[in-house]
Amino acid sequence: MLSVALPKGRIAKETLDIFEKIFNKKFEFDDRKLILQTDDFKFLLVRNQDVPTYVYRQAADIGVVGLDVLEEQGLDVIRLLDLKKGRCKVAIGMKKGERLDLSKPQLKVATKMVNITKNYFEKRAVSVDIIKLYGSIELAPLVGLADMIVDIVETGTTMKQNGLEVVEEIMESSTYLIANKNSYIAKKDEILDIYEKIAKII
């Protein structure tokens, strides 16, 4: 039996739809339940940010999670397949009309993606003061807390509505099928079987 960590919400639903197509049967969580067990699979419903941890620590054999979360956390898991769902970008946003000036002595950046931000600016040898926020990140440049933000952008509407605009894209992200390294050795046939079936559908 394979255990599968899924992030709550749209991605879980899209992934279960793929499983329904493959196996031609319903996969549906009962109201408020966090585990869905079938003959061959045990699906776990967890927070998006926690998927890599469940897989890395082998509480799940495989999982589905955004590339941005994988890059941010840097945990040692196997990236099996780009599922091409949940596409978005990680981008730098600034107040409308402002430009990104990397020659400033120090830039203040508000984000919840500390590592992606750090790596991006380190590669450009720019000193940044990273301010970690957990939500409403768009507010930071508007009240002078930060010069810019680094955030997930799907359409850019949220930024626009708050008087910000994308000045630079850092990376593109979509959802990935990942596997635990030990599980991949111990359950290689099962994991490769599901990998191939999903790959065919995508």
N, C-alpha and C positions, 0 to 999 in steps of 0.2 A: 504493500500500500504506500502511495506517495502522499505526503502532506504538503499542502500548497498554501502559502501565505498571500492573501489578497488585501489590497488597501480598500477600506470602506468607500462606498459611493460608486461613481460612474465606472471606474476602472474594473472594480469587482464585477459589476453587471456585464460589462463588455467581455471580460474574460470568461465568465460563466456561459455567456452566449456562444463563445467559441467552443467550449466544452460540449454544449448542447448540440452544436452542429456536428462535432466529431463523433459523439457517442449516441446521437439521436435519442436523447432522453433529457428530462427536466433536471436542472440543478438550481435549487432555490433554497435560500436560508429561511428558516422559520422566523417569525417575528422576534426581533431582539436577540436571537441566538447568535453566538459567535463561532460555532463549529457546525459544519455541514459534512456529515459522513455518508459515503456511499461504499459500494463494494471495493472499489479500487482507489478511492481518494478520500483524504480528510482535508477539507478547506477550512482555513482559519481566517477570520475577518479581523484585521488589525489596523492601526493607524498607518497611514502612508509612510511616515518617517520611520516606523518600526519594522517595516517589511525586511530591510537588509539585516537587521539585528536578529530577527527570527531565523532567517536563512543562515546567516553567518554562524550562529550558535546552534544550529541544527535542530531547532524546535520545529522547523519546516525544511523539507528537502528542496523545494523550489518555491519561487515567489514571482510576483509581478510588481514592478515598481518603476518610477520615472528615472531616467538617466541623471537628471539633476540631483535627485536624492542620493544616487550611487556615488556621483562625483563629490557631493558635499561630505558624505560620510567616509568614503574611501575604504570601506570594509572589503576584505579579501574574499570575494565570491566570484563564481563563474558567470560571465554574461553570455547566455546562450543565444538569444535571438531578439532582434528589434521587432516589437509587435506593431510598430507604426501607428499606435493609437495615442491619444492624449498628447498630441503634438503641441509644443509651446517653446518659448525661448526664455533664456535668462538674459536680462538686458539691464543696461544702466539708464536710469531715468533722471532728468533734471527739469528744473522749472523752464517753462516754455520760453524759447529765445536764448537760453543760456547754452554755452558751448563747453565741451569737455576740455579742460586745460591741464595737461599732465605735467606742466612745468611748475605748477604751484608748489610751494615748499611742503605743504601737507593738505591732503584732502580728507574731508569727513564723509564717510559713507555709511548710510543706515541700511541694514539688511538682516534677513534671518539666515542667509547663506554665507556664513562667515568664511568657510574654507575656499569656496569657489571665488569669492571676492578677493581674499588674500592672495591666492595663486595668480589670479588675473593681473593684479597690480604689481605683485612681486616680479612677474615676468617682464614687466615694463619698467622695473626699477623705480617705482613710484611709492613714496611713503604715504600710507593711508591710516587714518584713525577709524577703525571699524566699530560702529555702534550696533550692537545686536538688539533687534526688536522682534517681537513675536507676532505683530499684526499692525494694521493701519499704517504700513510703512510709508505710503504716499504723503503722509502728514509731515514727515521729518524735514524735507526741504522747505516746506511752506512756513514752518515756524522757526527756521534757523537752526534746527538741531543738527542738520547735515547738509552738505553741498549737493549730495546726490543719493540715489538709492540703487540697490541691485535687487531685482525682483523677477518673479516669473511673469511673463507677458504672453497672453493668448491672442487677444485682439488689440490690446493697447487702449481699450476703452476706459478702464479704471484710471489709468494714468491721465488720459486726456481730460476726463471729467474733473480731475483734481489739479488741472493746470500744469501737468508735467508732460514731457514727451521723451520718447526713446532716443538717446544720443549715440548709443553703441550696443551692439549685440555681443554677448560673451559666449554663449553656446546655444545650440538647439537641443531640445530634449524630446523624447517620446518614451513610451513604456517598454521595458525590457523584461524578458523571461530570464530569471537568474537561478543558479543552483548552488547548493552547499558543496564544497570540494569533496568532503568525505562521502556524502550521499551520492555524489556523481560517480565515485568509484564503487561504492557498495550496491547502488541501484542503477548502474549504468544503462542496462537494457530498458528498464522502465522509463527512465528520464529521456533517453534518446528516442524511444517510441513516441512519447508525448510531444517531444520537440519536433519530430518529423511530421506528425499529424497536424500540429499547429502551423508549422512552416508551409505545409501544403495549402492550408486554408488562407493564409496571409498572401 
